Amino acid sequence: MLRRATGLPVVFGGAVAPGRDLVLSHFFGMNGTSLHGLRVGTGRGLGGTAIAMGTAVRVNDYASTRAITHEFDPMVVGEERLTSMFAYPVAVRGSVHGVLYGAVRGTTTVGDRAIRMAGAIAQGFAQDLDMPSLHTQAALRELAEVARLVGDPALRDRLRKVHQDLGGAAAAAGVPTSLTPRELDTLRLAAVGASNREIAAELGLSTETVKAYLRGAMRKLGVHNRTAAVHAARSTGAL
C-alpha cells in the first residue's frame, strides 16, 4: 500500500510492542536482508527518532545527517545504499504502534507528496488499531436498534446511555454509515491535504469523478464542504 501510494523504490516498516523496540518485518525494494528483523530502540536511528518525537522525520542524506544516531549505517548505507529517507510513526492515543519508512537511492530526495501519502496510510492504520472489533461494532448496532424500539422512555434512555458509554454515540444518533470504499478513499486523502488532482492521480480517476465522490460523501454526511466531511467521517468512525 505504501509503495503504491508514494511511488518510492524502497519501503519497509514494522511494529512496536508496548514497552519494547521497533522490529522491522516488512520490506519492498531491498538489496539484501540485513535489515530483516532489526530491532530499533527509541531514539536510535531514523525510526527510533520518529518514535521518540512522535512525528514524521525526514533526512535528505542519511549518511551525513547529524539529526540521528548512526549505528545502523552498515545496513542502511553500506548494504542498501539509501540516501533520502523518512520514518512515519503510527500512533494511537499518543502511543506509537509501528513505523513506516520510505527511501530512495542516489541524489533525488523524498518529496512532500510521499510524506503526505505516508501520513494518510499511517492515519488509516492508527484508526484501524483504535477501532472496536467488527463483532463489537455489530453488537453496538444491535444495542442501538433495541434502544430505538423500546417503548419505555426511561429504559430507552438507559440503553442509549450504555450505548454511548461503550463508544457508540454516532450510531445511536443515526449518522449515515453508507459511504462507499471510493468515497472513503477520497476523504482519507483529502484529510491529509491532497488536492482533487492529487487524489485523482493516486486513485487512477478523473478529477470530475473525484469531485463526484466528494459530493456524494458530503451529501450522505449532511455537510457542505470537504473539511466538514472529513471531520464528520472521523467522528462517526467511518473514516
Secondary structure, 3 states (H helix, E strand, C coil): CHHHHHCCCEEEEEEECCCCCEEEEEEECCCCCCCCCCEECCCCHHHHHHHHHCCCEEECCCCCCCCCCCCCHHHHHHHCCCCCEEEEEEEECCEEEEEEEEECCCCCCCCHHHHHHHHHHHHHHHHHHHCCCHHHHHHHHHHHHHHHHCCCHHHHHHHHHHHHHCCCHHHHCCCCCCCCHHHHHHHHHHCCCCCHHHHHHHHCCCHHHHHHHHHHHHHHHCCCCHHHHHHHHHHHCCC
